[in-house]
Structures are given as structure tokens and as C-alpha cells.
Amino acid sequence: MALLALGLAYPGFLLLALAMERHHRDLLGGVPLPPRRRLYTASGWLLLGLSLLPCAALWGWTFGVVAWLGVLAVAATTVAMLSTYHPRLALIAAPLVPVPGVVAWFGFH
Amino acid sequence: MKQGFRQCMAWLHTWAGLIPGWILFAVFLTGTAAYWRGEITAWSRPEMRMTDNGPEAAAMAIRELQRIAPDSPSWFIGLPTESDPLLRLLWRAPGERRFRDSVLDPTTGRVAEGGETRGGEFFYRFHFELHMQPIWGRWVVGICAMAMLVAIISGVITHRRIFADFFTFRPGKAAHRSWLDAHNVLAVLSLPYHLMITYTGLLTLMVMYMPWGMQAAYGNDQRAFFAEALGFSSPERPARRPGELTDIAPLVAEAIRRWPEAGVRRISVSNPGDANAGIVLGRGDRHDLAIRRQELVFAGTTGELRAATGNSRPAAMTVGVGYGLHFARFEMPFLHFLFFLSGLAGTAMVGTGLVMWVAKRLPKKNETRHFGIRLVEMLNMGTVFGLPMAMFGFFWANRLLPAVMEQRAQWEIKVFFAIWAVTYLHAAFRPGRRGWAEQAVVIAALCLLLPVVNALTTRFNLGHTLMAGDWLMAGMDIGFLCFGLFFAWAARKLWRLPAPVAKPARAGRLRESEA
């Protein structure tokens, strides 16, 4: 489901943003300690990688990779816009956005 | 002035971006519209839409061509698809080089009367020919696309903090700072798309831009190259004896048996009334990423299968994928929509770049503006806001021009260019924020009223199309409304903030421009 791909990519990018000092300060306040920052980075990349799987499952590898790049662009833009205009919403949304995707995915199978 | 690699690249980025920038903006925007080429054309003549693309439809098209163009040396038929639901007829009158074209009316089985329009074809052709002589337009667009590639790469090098600023957008800072952020975010977040679309765009016309490889191997025999590399089949010479064309329906049925999913998209008939007539059926390309020709060639009088063309060697597939990525013809709504969004992002990237060039050079208090800056601002306004205004005006013209009219399709295009020209004039007389705001208001009004005009002039009003699940017509209306809301928002923002005090000066003082 396309929703699931977006639902994984969005928190992925948000975690990558949190690993950066400026965004961490704007979103959560303070500066993350190095181990926590590494955790953000690693889990962020992991989620981005995982978001490829629903794309490939839905469209096959040929179209899936193309769609994945588009999904990444949409998710990253959403992170950039939300954390600028609604930082609180950006944080609250992160754990919620995968939900409809997961429901739809397992609902269909 | 130009020390260091990065400064050098910044200079290159500024000028490789600015000089072709206006053309690039137009190429990006009309190209983005061309993602809906079939839908726009169908919106322009909604009554002519049909779903049948099987043997029956092909036979109906052939009957009509036999009636209107029996002596033509060459016919083409485009069978409808879901995203391009018109049946197109093209034929060459004897002794003419250009094809005439029309649409088949499914209710009468005859060519459609009245309502001629170029529809989405206009934006599609404009995207790479700029409504110039094709050869000139393609060269101009090609050169601009090469500059685009230079601008993208030099932009990546110039952008010092590409990862640190990945998500950074700071509205409300100094004007040029916000524009820079917007430009960066739009550019970086869709960078794979921008690179891909520019590169594959050049790829589509590579044989024209760089013919030397082909010439070295094939000499002047371009046909041989196209036949071997891209699976084009060339028609036989006419026998100059009359012959009767076989029934096309069984041939199409045979093709559909071979291509159950893709179906038949294109039919070409050479020398239809001749003993050496030929029928070529082209496979549909709405389900593969790689676009490549796969054709069944039949003898026109006997219906005997002569050849099945198609090249699936790695080189041909590579080119096919490049084409496929550029044209995005695949019928996958979500993916198609992502391409559309990316196209808009690319358009906005070029637009913000153009605007930023001026924002960086805004006059300080009591300083007069240099003529060059005023010229750039005028070109910016007339392109960034003027072109969309002209495009929406094109849709208005489609609905408001009388259905039966001499040169109707040409008049639609005249309306388009007239509006566009007026926006440049307006920009010249109303520089600065106020001018931008006024144009945004007009665009917003044009967009928001389009569904109304559509409801008044056709029976496809939004309520009706939504209820009937007619997503093509409903989607166009919803799209117009979204653009309308965006421009209304832009107009409000532009109108509110105080206009900068910039008195146009007669003799502008030269300012040292820095990249």
C-alpha cells in the first residue's frame, strides 16, 4: 500500500532530522547526546530502507524503485514543511502516520 | 571575483540558471501539464470519449478513413486508453506532407464535427518545440536542457550545506534567505527526479542532438538505424495496382491474443487502396516502464502476418526505460501523480531560482534599480505567473469559443499567446509586489471559475461527475480548484505585506552584481 510506504518514510526522515542539532533544538529542545543521535540516524535510515518494501511489493521492482524515490521526496518535503510551520504536529504525526498504512496492508492480505 | 572552485560554480549556477531560466520554466510547466496530455485533450472534448479499444473500434475507424480519405497514402489510428480516451484519426492527403487529424465520434462513427482543439497536445508540443518551427524549437529546448544539467550539477557543488540544510526552511527571514531555502528544499528533496527528467529529456532527442554515432555506423540511411535499433518498420512501396484492404478486426483480435494486457495502441495503414497495402499494429505502452516499439506487420490485402518487430536487447531496453521515465505513460495513478508533483516541484524550483536572482539584488533605500534588474523582474513575472494564467486562459477559450468556427484550434492558441503577452506588458507597468499580487488574483479567479464555466457549458458539472464516478472530468475540476486556492493564498500573502519602496529610475545606477 502506498500509504504504508509514506507512513514509514515520514518518521524515517523525521528521525534523521532529529539527529541534526538545529532541528532537534526546534522540535524537542536541547541537543541530543552522541549515542542518542546515532540511534536516531540508524533507525531513520532503517525506516527509509523499509519503506522500499511496500513499494516493491505493490508495483514490482521496476516501478517500485521509481515510486520509492517519489515517496521519499513527498515524505521529506512533508517533514520540512511540518517542522517549520507546525513542529508539534510534526512530532505527534510521526508515530501515527504508519497506522493507516499498516491497517490497510494487513487488512488487504 | 571568481576565485576558488565553489565561487566559480556559484557563478556558473547563477548564469546557467538565469539566462535559459524563463524557457526552462515554460518547458517544466508545460511538460508537467503534459503528464495529463490525454486527460486534458479528453476534457477538451468530453463527449467524444470512448472505452472500446478492441477490434470493433478499429474496424469503425478504418470504415471512416475509407470514407474520408480513400486516396491517402498513409493512415494512423490511435486507439483509446483509460487515460487518453479519444479515438484519433490521422491521414495524409495525397501530395501533402502534413497529416490532418481528427477524432472519431463514437455515437455516429464519423469524424467529430466542431469543437476542434489541440487540447493537451498543445502543451505537449510546446514542451519541446515552444510552438516554433519544430527543428528550431527542439534545438532551443535542447540547449536549455543542457544548461539545466549544468545548473543542477553546479548547484549541488555550490550548495555548501546540502545535508545540514536538508530540511531547513526559514520563512520570514530576509527575503532572499527564504527564497534560497525554498529553492534548496525544492531542488534537493526531488534531486533524483530533476536529474532524471533533464537527462532523459535530452535522451528523447539524442539522435538529433548527437547524430554522429548513428551516422558513422549507418551513413545516411537513418531508416536502417531506426528499424534495427528501435524496431520501426518501414512500409512497402505501392504496387500502383488497386487492392482491397482486408478486414482489420481479426488482425486486432490476433494482436490482443498476443498482448492480452497491453492491447493495441497504434494502427498504421500504408497505401490503403493499393495491392501492396500494409497494416502495422503497435503494442500498447501503458503497462511497462520501458517504452519500445513492438509491432505486428501484416500484408494489407491478405492479412498475412509478415513480421513481429521489437528489440529487447540491453541497449534498446535502456533507452526504453529512459523514454518511459520521461513520458510517464504508465497507467498507475499514484505513481503518475508523484511524477506530476515532482514536475510541479521542478517548475517551482526554476521559478524560485528566478525570483531569488531579483530578491538578492533588491535596491536598498534611496537606491535606484538598474534597468537589467527591472527587465529580469518583468520577465520573471510574465513567465512565472503569466504562463499559468495563459494556460488556464487556454482552458477558458476551449469552453467559450463557439463550437463551430473556422480555425477553432488556432484561436485557442491565439488566446493563449494573447494573454501571455498581456502579462508581460502588465509586468512592465506594475513592477514589484503589487504587480505579482494582481496577477495572482487573476489566476485564482480563472482557476476557481473554470469548474463553473465547465458546468455552464457542458453537462459534466462537478456534482454530476463525482456521482457518476467520472474521475477524469471530476479530477480536472478538482485540480483547477486546488490551483485556484493556491493562487488565492499567494495573492493574499503578496497583497498584505507592504510593497517595497522602489521607484523606477530613468537612468539606473550601475550596481556591482555579485553572484
Interface residues (C-beta under 8 A of the other chain):
Chain A: A2 F13 L16 A17 M20 R22 H23 W59 T62 F63 V66 A67 L69 G70 V71 A73 V74 A76 T77 V79 A80 M81 S83 T84
Chain B: A164 F166 F167 T168 F169 R170 P171 V185 L189 S190 P192 Y193 L289 L325 F330 M332 F334 L335 L338 F339 L341 S342 A345
